Amino acid sequence: MEFFCAENICAEKKMHETLKGSSIEDENMSDFETRGAYAALSQAAGRLRGIIALVNSGYLTVDILLNNLEASARTLEALYAVEMGHDHEDASVFTECGTAGEFNALRRISETAEIPSEVKNWLVGTFCRTEITKANEGNKKKFKVLVTGIQAASFLEKIFKTRHMNYPKDLVKSLSLIDKWEFNVFDVSDASKQRPLTYVLYELLKKYDLLSTFKIPTNVLMSFADKVDAGYRKHRNPYHNPNHAADVAQTTHFFICQTGLLNWLSEVEVFAMIFAAAIHDYEHTGTTNTFHTQTRSPLAVLYNDRSVLENHHVAASFKMLQDNKGSNIVAELTRDQFEEFRSLVVDIVLATDMSQHFQQMSQVTDALNNPKELDKVKVMALIVHLADISHAAKCWELHERWSYALTEEYFRQGDREKELGLPCSTLCDRNTVMVPQSQFGFLRFIIEPSFNTLIELFRHIADHYIAKEDAALNSADVAEKTEGSPNRTRRHIVKCRLGTSQDQGDALYPDYTYANVVARLEESGKKWIGNIESNRKKWSALAEKEKATASPKDENNKDSLSTTDSTKNASSDSADNKNENSNNNTKEKNSKSTKSETSTKTTAKDNEN
């Protein structure tokens, strides 16, 4: 990355040179017997104290690393005190003789619960090598701990690969909105030299502490982000590109963090949602599922014409992880965690197939209208799916830009279809399509009903999960006052730190009490519906203007084509409707319910895959 902190790199070099320069293999062994071991121990403790200072200064922030290094420093200091005959509060644990005594002492530290296996191996394998010598006093057996600088340097090199990134001012400013609905991914793209996905992924995994929870080194995350970025650039799409991936990931984060949904999720579930949002269009071909089935592409044959692109996105992503160990951000998940994670990601990505839109909405609506437990996986999938088409609920500046980018991608597909002698898919003919009319139908029949249901869903979660937990806590408070014993039973809630990794000062976290969740949800709901209505009015005005400026002949032709196109946009998502352009005029004679349903499908294709 280009924005690593220069001072941190210098500190790494200096620390690396110091450790390497003091390697015991360069010591004169006769001197080492009388003085070298003590010097090596003292230097090792000093180096570890230096690492702790770097952590406290902000270059390394992994809390567990700080605790483990502190324990290691105390170990070396105690060993040094024993060898020198000084008093030390921890020296008593090292007074046993021989190999058994060494490992008993180490076990007291290495078996501490918060120390990961990697650090245990480091303590035993890197810093300790046992020898039995005769002491001058009473021929007493002792063991010497020889500090191997080269091994320590190797471990520190691995640690420093998890260094912080230092952002330029423009990037800091654009990322400052990452917790807001007003987040502008195009600003982040410009400030990051067209690498928005890399920085958005880093920030999101950092704010939920997932890098630490799942032991993801920053260099591995950067390598993963680079490969995902390259996959999105593979076909140079105007719409399905790294900007879209970063935008959907950020919107998914907003839904998780700002609506109270986080109260309902585990770390693995949050990780799966963010990961799925980031890779949901990985290696998108810039064409629709219908195009693949019509052309009998290798992907269509491989996936039997069913959710062709969605199957490819998720399969190619996991294959990339499997083939590149240095990019595998799920390598440290336990077997059970990985199985849950993979199952969730597959379900979520496959649910971004727009042909499943109405089925998804119907399932969630039925669940809200019936007194039964929500299917969490279906809820998670729906939220990422709506994040995929959420630009229509954002400000006009963003929505218009996304809409025309997608339209250009459709037009390019239409150009290819003409070259192949195929009929143009719906909304893919640049000579006939009227964009404002198609977008008007998309907002009216897809976006507005979907976001109204989303608001109901979040309110249901608040009423049935957060409110009940708040009530239980209030009861516990009363019991504590009357009985004198605490009875709090709030389950573990994943924390989400607000702001960015560049912020200074104390961490801020959302207030997930019921009253605050409902207040924020009401504010967000008004913003979503307000933007949708405003955008729909703008498209309507543009459609009227476009009609007025068109010649009578062109107006009649375009009006017929565009109106019916806007009522069956998503027909390109299913092979059953792929060649219905010739029947467009007859669609206007359908019943009102049929018109509403097919109209909603209009821009279902608008956000396919």
Secondary structure, DSSP 8 states (H G I E B T S, - for coil): -TTB-HHHHHHHHHHHHHHHHT-GGGS-HHHIIIIIHHHHHHHHHHHHHHHHHHHHHTS---HHHHHHHHHHHHHHHHHHHHHHT---TTGGGG-S-HHHHHHHHHHHHHT-TTS-HHHHHHIIIII----EEE-TTTT-EEE-----HHHHHHHHHHHHTT--B---HHHHHHHTTTTSTT--HHHHHHHTTS-HHHHHHHHHHHHTTHHHHTT--HHHHHHHHHHHHHHHHTTT-SSSSHHHHHHHHHHHHHHHHHSSGGGG--HHHHHHHHHHHHHTTTT--SS-HHHHHHHT-HHHHHTTTSSHHHHHHHHHHHHHHHH-GGG-TTTTS-HHHHHHHHHHHHHHHHTT-GGGHHHHHHHHHHHHHTTS---HHHHHHHHHHHHHTGGGGS-HHHHHHHHHHHHHHHHHHHHHHHHTT----TT--TTT--HHHHHHHHIIIIIHHHHHHHHHHHHHHIIIIIHHHHHHHHHHHHHHHHHSS-------------S-TT--SS------SHHHHHHHHHHHHHHHHHHHHHHHHHHHHHHHHHHHHS-HHHHHHHHHHHHHHHTSGGGGGSGGGTTGGGGHHHHTTS-HHHHHHHHHTGGGGGG--
